[in-house]
Amino acid sequence: MASVRVAVYTLPRSAAGLTCQGIAAELLPVHQGQPGFLDHEVLTNTDEVISISRWQSREHATEGAVRVAAWVRGHLEGQVTLEQQYIGDTVGPRR
């Protein structure tokens, strides 16, 4: 059963130079190098970035979350804040 990680980050006004496309472009290689990674997309609104990644299992999603958190600390410290994170198994077929 596939699992999904949803992470909601806020962008402070001082991080106006960050773009959703830039964050997505930088995160994708981080995800792609991890076991069990299936796909990733990034959504945005005015002051939030929502990262949605699909994994082969909950274990993969949890490991992926740890690695992405380390990457964010190393590359985006002070520019984004993780507000919420959800990891769960998918239910039903993906369309």
C-alpha positions, 0 to 999 in steps of 0.5 A, a space after each residue: 500500500 502506498 503512503 503519502 507525506 503532506 508537509 505544510 510550510 509557511 514562508 515569512 515575508 522576509 523570504 519573498 525571494 523564494 519561489 514555489 518552483 525553486 523549492 520544488 526544483 530543489 526538493 525533487 532530487 532530494 526525494 528521487 535519491 531515496 528508496 521507495 519514492 514514487 512522486 512529488 508535487 508542490 502547491 502554494 498560496 500566498 504564504 504557504 508551500 504544501 509538499 505532497 510526496 508519494 512513497 511505496 510504504 509508510 516506512 519509506 515516507 517516514 524515512 523521507 520526512 527525516 531526510 527532507 527535514 535535514 535538507 530543509 534545515 541545511 538549505 532553508 533554515 529561517 526561510 521556511 517553517 514546517 507548520 504541519 506534517 501528515 504521513 498516512 496510507 492511501 485508501 482506494 485506487 489513485 485516478 
